[in-house]
Amino acid sequence: MFEFFNDITFANKELRWLFLVIPVIIVWYFFKNKTLNAELKTSSLEGFEKVRTSYKQYLRHLIIIIRLAVLSILILVLMRPQSRSSYKDVKTEGIDIVIALDISSSMLAKDFKPNRLEAAKEVATKFIDSRPNDRIGLVIFSGESFTQCPLTSDHDVIKNLFSGIKLGMLADGTAIGNGLATATTRIKDSKAKSKVVILLTDGVNNQGSVAPMTAAEIAKAFGVRVYTIGLGTTGKALSFAGIYPDGSYAYEWAEVVIDEKTMTEIADLTGGKYFRATDNDKLKEVYKEIDRLEKTIFEEKNFTNKSEHFLPFAITAAILLLLEFLLKNTLLKSIP
């Protein structure tokens, strides 16, 4: 009610009840003014018709208006109007994350919709959107490994690179050790307090020059925590079996084999965790769990500064009092 700007508050709000005096004074003035009217008895009004009411008759009420305005302003002064400015000193310390994604031909299996690779890309993209303060990088691997995107805070760039990943970018196979080693190389020199690699594969290491556990030892030495994800249903899945002459893919039912033992050992050694995702929903839950485990660090300090704003009101009241004094001693001067 008494806040004329969004940032104006009053230190003594309880004094607002003093405004109830205003209507009391108005009622008092109304009745008093009636008793002050003089009466003159005359036998005829002839000669008074041309007498005009003086402007002073109207201005005489200006004195009480000014006094009420002064009183209202003084009440506002007593209520102590203040502006409150506050700001936050926020320190954000993101986490550096490298996603190491298996893009071997087995990732075209259809136990995920539309296949493992596309499902992994879609869910990873949403995970990136949920980490606005983190730098994220991307490593792809199959029979060999390649850094698709170094650590970056430009998430639009990395999401565009994700969308372009497809089968055939690298020699086929599953070089888990190489993929992890490349991801570790990309994050080892990071100054972030938390360095994370998310390693996602659907198979067993069968190629590469670096053994998976050797790569895990390297990651541990550089303080990199590795979360491993085994991608694939339990039992058999409609899996990639080759390419027809027209370029379409051939599929056949095949047993899903994931080296969960090695994946678990990698995670345990580096302080991470192993997850098994058997469908699209489970994969989403895995990324949500990682999101909960790896929280960005925030330091927040609140500062509040209050400024008094009674002076303009006090000056206004003083000017109105001066105006009243001038009117009472000039235009509205009364003769005893």
C-alpha positions, 0 to 999 in steps of 0.5 A, a space after each residue: 500500500 505504501 510502497 511506491 517503488 518496488 525497492 522502497 520499504 519502511 523501517 517503521 511500518 507500524 507508524 502507518 496507523 497515524 494516517 488515521 488522524 487525517 480523516 479525523 482532522 477533515 471531519 473536524 475542519 468540516 464542522 468547524 467551518 460551518 460554525 464560522 459562517 457569519 449571518 447578516 439579517 437584512 430586509 432586502 438583497 437589493 444591491 448584493 446581486 452584483 457582488 461576486 465571490 472573491 477568489 480568496 473564498 476558495 483559497 481559504 481552504 488551501 491552508 488546511 490542504 497544505 497542513 494535511 499534506 505536511 502532516 502526511 509527509 511527516 508521517 512518511 518521514 517518521 516511517 523511514 523510507 529506505 531502498 534496499 539493494 542486494 547482490 550476490 557474489 556467486 562463485 561457480 566451479 564447474 566439473 570437467 567431463 569427457 564422454 568416451 563413446 563407443 561407435 563400433 558396429 555393434 552399437 547399431 543393435 536394435 535393443 534400444 530405439 532406434 539403436 544403441 548409438 542414436 539412443 546414446 547420442 540423444 541421452 548424452 545431449 540432454 545430459 549436456 543441457 543439464 550441466 550448463 556450468 561444466 566444460 565437456 569434451 567428447 572422445 569416440 572409439 571403436 578399433 581406434 580412438 579419436 578426440 571429437 571435441 576437446 573440453 569446451 564450455 560451448 555446449 552448442 558446438 559439442 552437441 552439433 558434433 554429437 549429431 554428426 557421429 556415425 558408423 565408419 568414422 573409425 576402424 571397427 572393433 572395440 578398443 576400450 583401453 584406447 578410448 579411456 586413455 585418450 579421454 584421460 589425456 584430454 582431461 588430465 591437465 584440467 585445473 578443475 577440482 573434479 575430473 570425470 570420464 563417462 565411458 560407454 561401451 556395449 562390448 568386450 575389449 578386442 583391439 587397441 594398444 592400451 589394456 583397459 586396466 592400464 588405462 584405468 591406472 593412468 586415470 587414477 594417477 591423474 585423479 580422474 574418476 571414471 563412470 562406466 556404462 555397459 549398454 545392451 539388453 540381457 540375452 539376445 538382441 537384433 545386432 548388426 551383421 553387415 552391409 548389403 550391396 545397396 548400402 542398407 544394414 543387415 541384422 541378425 539375432 546375437 548374444 549380448 556380451 559385455 565385459 562387466 567385470 572389467 568395467 566394474 574394476 575400472 570404476 572401482 579403481 578410479 572412484 567411479 561407479 559402473 552402470 548397466 543400461 538395458 534400454 532407453 529409459 535405463 540409460 536416462 536413469 544412469 545419466 540422471 544418477 551421474 548428474 546427482 553424483 557429480 554436483 557443480 560447486 557453488 559458493 554464494 554470498 549475499 550482500 544487502 545495503 540499505 539507504 535512507 530516503 527521508 530527506 526528500 520528504 522532509 524538504 518537501 514538508 519544509 517547502 509546503 510549510 513555507 508556502 503556508 506561511 507566505 499565503 497566511 501573511 499575504 493573500 490569505 492574511 486575516 484581519 482581527 
